[in-house]
Amino acid sequence: MTLDPPRAGPQSTLSRLVEDYNPFYLLSAACMLFGVFALNDSLDWSPIGPRRLLTMIVTLNIYELAVIGLAIFLMRRNIRRDALLLLVVEAFFLADVGFLNMEVFATDVKIGLLVNVIVFAAAVMKVALVFNAARIPLKDARFAFVLMQLAVLFAVPGIFGAIAQSHNDFLPALAVYAAWWLVGALPVAYTMTISSVDLFRRRPDGLPVGPDVILSRVLVILPMLSLIAHLCLANWVYKVTFHPANLAPLFLGLAVLAGHADEHMGTLGRRIRLQLVLPFVAVALSAIKFPHDLIFAITPGIDASPLRTALIVASVVYLEGLWQFRQAWFGVASSLCIAAATMGHTVGSINDNSLRVAQTGASAFDRLIPKTLSEWGMYSIGLSFVLLAIGALISLNRRPAIEEVNSQDEVT
């Protein structure tokens, strides 16, 4: 299914622009978005009453249903360009770009939970309508993944609100860090559920992709970007300091996604480099100073921290790269990550334990070096047996000479 081409004719430039691209849909979406931000005081994040919030949520959902209905009508009339534009606009609003679900949770957690359950159910219906309009079957894995992203997008503000309410409106840094791990898991889930080769690569015939692929890309990317914006905004709303380690899970997830981006030999080198470099960036971000709130005990004497967690997950990502690309560098990188994770949970403890292990190893090696003539003799005797065994293995591995075998057969 291709988009309808621009119409040719002697119209003026302005009229041709309006006729071919119909900018009024984008202007309508921009006006709606500005109205939402203006009415909910998002520019300065001032608290507003639940009545106004509910009114805006209902109004926005009515607007979205009108957009979807008009898109379906235009699609049936074979006006595909305008229909696709409306569906992309709807995908934009599905990603909660107005931050209304976060706002309603910040006002009241119980009301926010009830409202967001209803709004999420409406979102499922709207996504189903959008997929149906784009002629994408609902049993397609893209539908399940989009709903997964929207579920996380709707749930995270509620979880933050509930945790903050139980901690006197204080949101622990560990809760934000855990949410970033949830975001980092989404690229991995995408790799496992959707064929990125089919969704993001160019068509082999060189023709443009269809509206279903364009819409799928928008519905995959926009909720992820909105979720990242929600998490960054949560640091400001709840006055939580942002730490670079928060971004580490996202880089680890993107490393897996980059390794499975496509199957072209021309991009093999780039995919290998990305899956090697991105986990290193994640570990480097986790090594930057982080608060004690992000450290907790797993077992007595063993603490978990952003650095140790990133090292362990990075080792798994590197092992996955070793399995996929069969490159020794991935095995080396995984071994280094595991070794560093066993040394400690901070950069300081890793340095101290590394020096201690090096000193212990040097002392042990020094004790193994013979000092007297009798010790050299004992080592020589032991080495003779080892060399004898190696020689025996080499001899047993050889085949008998052909002449010897023939002569033995004649004797028998």
PEMONOR-V835947 format. One record per residue. N is the residue number from 1. RES is the residue in three letters. SS is DSSP state (H for helix, E for strand, L for the rest). PHI is phi in whole degrees, 0 to 359 (none if undefined). D_LAST is the distance of its C-alpha to the last C-alpha in Angstrom with 1 decimal. Layout:
{{N RES SS PHI D_LAST} {N RES SS PHI D_LAST}}
This chain:
{{1 MET L none 81.9} {2 THR L 255 83.7} {3 LEU L 283 86.9} {4 ASP L 289 90.1} {5 PRO L 287 90.9} {6 PRO L 297 94.1} {7 ARG L 274 97.0} {8 ALA L 264 98.4} {9 GLY L 171 102.2} {10 PRO L 273 105.2} {11 GLN L 289 105.8} {12 SER L 290 106.6} {13 THR H 297 103.9} {14 LEU H 295 105.0} {15 SER H 294 105.3} {16 ARG H 292 101.9} {17 LEU H 297 100.4} {18 VAL H 293 101.9} {19 GLU H 292 100.9} {20 ASP H 276 97.3} {21 TYR H 244 96.3} {22 ASN L 45 99.0} {23 PRO L 287 99.2} {24 PHE H 291 101.4} {25 TYR H 294 98.5} {26 LEU H 293 97.3} {27 LEU H 295 100.9} {28 SER H 297 101.3} {29 ALA H 295 98.2} {30 ALA H 296 99.4} {31 CYS H 295 102.8} {32 MET H 297 101.3} {33 LEU H 295 99.1} {34 PHE H 296 102.0} {35 GLY H 298 104.1} {36 VAL H 296 101.5} {37 PHE H 294 101.3} {38 ALA H 289 105.0} {39 LEU H 282 105.8} {40 ASN L 263 103.2} {41 ASP L 56 104.2} {42 SER L 289 100.6} {43 LEU L 291 101.9} {44 ASP L 236 103.0} {45 TRP L 53 101.2} {46 SER L 277 104.4} {47 PRO L 292 104.1} {48 ILE L 234 105.6} {49 GLY L 287 106.5} {50 PRO H 295 104.1} {51 ARG H 297 106.5} {52 ARG H 293 106.2} {53 LEU H 298 102.4} {54 LEU H 296 102.2} {55 THR H 298 104.6} {56 MET H 293 102.4} {57 ILE H 295 99.2} {58 VAL H 295 100.8} {59 THR H 298 102.3} {60 LEU H 295 99.0} {61 ASN H 292 97.2} {62 ILE H 295 99.9} {63 TYR H 298 99.5} {64 GLU H 296 95.7} {65 LEU H 297 96.1} {66 ALA H 295 98.5} {67 VAL H 296 96.1} {68 ILE H 295 93.2} {69 GLY H 299 95.6} {70 LEU H 294 96.8} {71 ALA H 295 93.2} {72 ILE H 296 92.2} {73 PHE H 297 95.3} {74 LEU H 293 94.7} {75 MET H 296 91.0} {76 ARG H 290 92.1} {77 ARG L 278 94.7} {78 ASN L 69 91.8} {79 ILE L 261 93.4} {80 ARG H 285 90.0} {81 ARG H 297 90.9} {82 ASP H 293 93.7} {83 ALA H 296 91.7} {84 LEU H 296 88.8} {85 LEU H 299 91.2} {86 LEU H 294 92.7} {87 LEU H 293 89.4} {88 VAL H 294 88.4} {89 VAL H 300 91.8} {90 GLU H 294 91.0} {91 ALA H 299 87.6} {92 PHE H 298 89.6} {93 PHE H 284 91.8} {94 LEU H 297 88.9} {95 ALA L 281 87.6} {96 ASP L 58 90.8} {97 VAL L 292 92.0} {98 GLY L 274 95.3} {99 PHE L 58 93.8} {100 LEU H 289 95.9} {101 ASN H 293 93.3} {102 MET H 292 93.2} {103 GLU H 295 97.0} {104 VAL H 289 97.4} {105 PHE H 290 95.1} {106 ALA H 293 96.9} {107 THR H 281 100.1} {108 ASP L 203 99.0} {109 VAL H 293 95.5} {110 LYS H 293 96.2} {111 ILE H 296 98.1} {112 GLY H 298 95.4} {113 LEU H 297 92.6} {114 LEU H 296 94.5} {115 VAL H 296 95.5} {116 ASN H 288 92.0} {117 VAL H 296 90.4} {118 ILE H 293 92.8} {119 VAL H 293 92.4} {120 PHE H 293 88.6} {121 ALA H 299 88.8} {122 ALA H 294 91.0} {123 ALA H 296 88.5} {124 VAL H 299 85.7} {125 MET H 295 88.0} {126 LYS H 293 88.9} {127 VAL H 296 85.3} {128 ALA H 298 84.5} {129 LEU H 294 87.5} {130 VAL H 296 86.5} {131 PHE H 297 82.9} {132 ASN H 295 84.3} {133 ALA H 294 86.6} {134 ALA L 276 83.8} {135 ARG L 61 81.8} {136 ILE L 253 79.0} {137 PRO L 296 77.7} {138 LEU L 290 78.2} {139 LYS L 279 74.7} {140 ASP L 294 73.6} {141 ALA H 296 72.1} {142 ARG H 296 74.9} {143 PHE H 296 77.5} {144 ALA H 295 75.8} {145 PHE H 290 75.3} {146 VAL H 298 79.0} {147 LEU H 295 80.1} {148 MET H 298 77.9} {149 GLN H 296 79.5} {150 LEU H 295 83.0} {151 ALA H 298 82.3} {152 VAL H 295 81.4} {153 LEU H 298 84.4} {154 PHE H 279 86.8} {155 ALA H 278 85.3} {156 VAL H 302 85.1} {157 PRO H 300 88.9} {158 GLY H 292 89.4} {159 ILE H 296 86.9} {160 PHE H 299 88.6} {161 GLY H 297 92.0} {162 ALA H 294 90.9} {163 ILE H 294 89.3} {164 ALA H 296 92.4} {165 GLN H 295 94.8} {166 SER H 281 93.1} {167 HIS L 240 93.2} {168 ASN L 57 96.9} {169 ASP L 63 96.2} {170 PHE L 249 93.6} {171 LEU L 257 90.2} {172 PRO L 297 87.4} {173 ALA H 297 85.3} {174 LEU H 294 82.2} {175 ALA H 293 83.3} {176 VAL H 295 83.6} {177 TYR H 297 80.3} {178 ALA H 296 78.6} {179 ALA H 295 80.3} {180 TRP H 295 78.8} {181 TRP H 293 75.3} {182 LEU H 295 76.2} {183 VAL H 294 77.1} {184 GLY H 296 73.9} {185 ALA H 283 71.9} {186 LEU H 294 73.6} {187 PRO H 300 71.7} {188 VAL H 292 68.4} {189 ALA H 297 69.7} {190 TYR H 298 70.6} {191 THR H 298 67.0} {192 MET H 279 65.6} {193 THR H 254 68.1} {194 ILE L 239 69.2} {195 SER L 280 67.2} {196 SER H 295 68.8} {197 VAL H 297 67.1} {198 ASP H 281 69.3} {199 LEU H 269 72.5} {200 PHE H 244 72.8} {201 ARG L 274 71.0} {202 ARG L 285 72.7} {203 ARG L 290 72.4} {204 PRO L 296 69.9} {205 ASP L 275 72.6} {206 GLY L 83 74.9} {207 LEU L 282 77.7} {208 PRO L 293 79.5} {209 VAL L 287 78.2} {210 GLY L 278 80.1} {211 PRO H 299 82.7} {212 ASP H 296 80.2} {213 VAL H 289 78.0} {214 ILE H 300 81.1} {215 LEU H 294 82.4} {216 SER H 297 79.1} {217 ARG H 299 78.9} {218 VAL H 296 82.4} {219 LEU H 290 81.8} {220 VAL H 277 78.7} {221 ILE H 277 80.1} {222 LEU H 299 83.8} {223 PRO H 300 83.2} {224 MET H 296 80.8} {225 LEU H 297 83.4} {226 SER H 295 86.1} {227 LEU H 294 84.0} {228 ILE H 297 83.6} {229 ALA H 296 87.3} {230 HIS H 299 88.1} {231 LEU H 293 86.0} {232 CYS H 296 87.6} {233 LEU H 291 91.0} {234 ALA H 298 90.3} {235 ASN H 299 90.2} {236 TRP H 283 93.7} {237 VAL H 295 95.1} {238 TYR L 264 93.9} {239 LYS L 57 94.3} {240 VAL L 256 90.7} {241 THR L 293 89.4} {242 PHE L 278 86.8} {243 HIS L 243 83.6} {244 PRO H 303 81.1} {245 ALA H 298 78.3} {246 ASN H 298 79.6} {247 LEU H 278 78.2} {248 ALA H 301 74.6} {249 PRO H 301 73.5} {250 LEU H 295 74.8} {251 PHE H 294 72.8} {252 LEU H 293 69.6} {253 GLY H 295 70.2} {254 LEU H 293 70.9} {255 ALA H 297 67.6} {256 VAL H 294 65.6} {257 LEU H 297 67.9} {258 ALA H 296 67.5} {259 GLY H 293 63.7} {260 HIS L 249 63.9} {261 ALA L 299 66.9} {262 ASP L 200 65.1} {263 GLU L 236 61.8} {264 HIS L 283 62.7} {265 MET H 293 60.4} {266 GLY H 294 63.7} {267 THR H 257 64.8} {268 LEU H 299 61.4} {269 GLY H 297 62.4} {270 ARG H 294 65.8} {271 ARG H 294 64.4} {272 ILE H 296 61.9} {273 ARG H 297 64.6} {274 LEU H 295 67.0} {275 GLN H 288 64.5} {276 LEU H 276 63.8} {277 VAL H 276 67.5} {278 LEU H 300 69.4} {279 PRO H 298 67.8} {280 PHE H 298 68.5} {281 VAL H 297 72.1} {282 ALA H 298 72.2} {283 VAL H 294 71.0} {284 ALA H 296 73.5} {285 LEU H 295 76.3} {286 SER H 287 75.3} {287 ALA H 282 75.3} {288 ILE L 294 79.0} {289 LYS L 309 81.2} {290 PHE L 234 81.6} {291 PRO L 287 83.8} {292 HIS H 293 82.9} {293 ASP H 296 83.6} {294 LEU H 270 80.2} {295 ILE L 249 78.3} {296 PHE E 215 77.5} {297 ALA E 279 75.2} {298 ILE E 272 72.0} {299 THR E 225 71.0} {300 PRO L 304 72.5} {301 GLY L 92 71.8} {302 ILE E 235 70.5} {303 ASP E 251 73.0} {304 ALA E 263 72.8} {305 SER L 212 74.6} {306 PRO H 303 74.7} {307 LEU H 292 72.5} {308 ARG H 295 69.8} {309 THR H 297 70.0} {310 ALA H 296 69.8} {311 LEU H 295 66.8} {312 ILE H 294 64.9} {313 VAL H 292 65.7} {314 ALA H 298 65.0} {315 SER H 297 61.5} {316 VAL H 292 60.9} {317 VAL H 298 62.3} {318 TYR H 293 60.0} {319 LEU H 296 57.0} {320 GLU H 295 58.1} {321 GLY H 294 58.3} {322 LEU H 297 54.8} {323 TRP H 294 53.6} {324 GLN H 277 55.5} {325 PHE H 260 55.3} {326 ARG L 57 52.0} {327 GLN L 250 53.8} {328 ALA H 296 52.9} {329 TRP H 301 56.6} {330 PHE H 293 57.3} {331 GLY H 295 54.7} {332 VAL H 296 56.3} {333 ALA H 297 59.8} {334 SER H 296 58.9} {335 SER H 297 57.4} {336 LEU H 295 60.6} {337 CYS H 295 62.8} {338 ILE H 296 61.0} {339 ALA H 298 61.1} {340 ALA H 293 64.8} {341 ALA H 295 65.5} {342 THR H 283 64.0} {343 MET H 277 66.2} {344 GLY L 165 69.6} {345 HIS L 250 72.0} {346 THR L 226 74.3} {347 VAL H 297 73.9} {348 GLY H 297 75.3} {349 SER H 293 73.0} {350 ILE H 296 70.0} {351 ASN H 297 71.1} {352 ASP H 297 71.7} {353 ASN H 292 68.5} {354 SER H 295 66.5} {355 LEU H 295 68.1} {356 ARG H 293 67.4} {357 VAL H 294 63.7} {358 ALA H 296 63.5} {359 GLN H 294 65.2} {360 THR H 296 62.9} {361 GLY H 295 59.8} {362 ALA H 295 61.1} {363 SER H 294 61.8} {364 ALA H 294 58.3} {365 PHE H 295 56.7} {366 ASP H 293 58.9} {367 ARG H 289 57.8} {368 LEU H 283 54.1} {369 ILE L 286 54.7} {370 PRO L 294 54.1} {371 LYS L 248 57.2} {372 THR L 244 56.3} {373 LEU H 294 53.7} {374 SER H 295 52.1} {375 GLU H 294 51.8} {376 TRP H 297 50.1} {377 GLY H 295 47.7} {378 MET H 297 46.9} {379 TYR H 298 46.3} {380 SER H 295 44.0} {381 ILE H 297 41.9} {382 GLY H 298 41.7} {383 LEU H 295 40.9} {384 SER H 297 38.0} {385 PHE H 294 36.2} {386 VAL H 296 37.0} {387 LEU H 296 35.6} {388 LEU H 297 32.4} {389 ALA H 293 32.0} {390 ILE H 296 32.6} {391 GLY H 298 30.1} {392 ALA H 296 27.4} {393 LEU H 297 28.3} {394 ILE H 295 28.0} {395 SER H 295 24.6} {396 LEU H 293 23.3} {397 ASN H 279 24.9} {398 ARG L 278 23.0} {399 ARG L 265 19.9} {400 PRO L 297 16.8} {401 ALA L 294 17.2} {402 ILE H 295 15.7} {403 GLU H 298 14.5} {404 GLU H 296 12.6} {405 VAL H 294 10.9} {406 ASN H 293 10.1} {407 SER H 294 8.8} {408 GLN H 295 6.4} {409 ASP H 291 5.3} {410 GLU H 292 5.5} {411 VAL H 295 3.8} {412 THR L 285 0.0}}
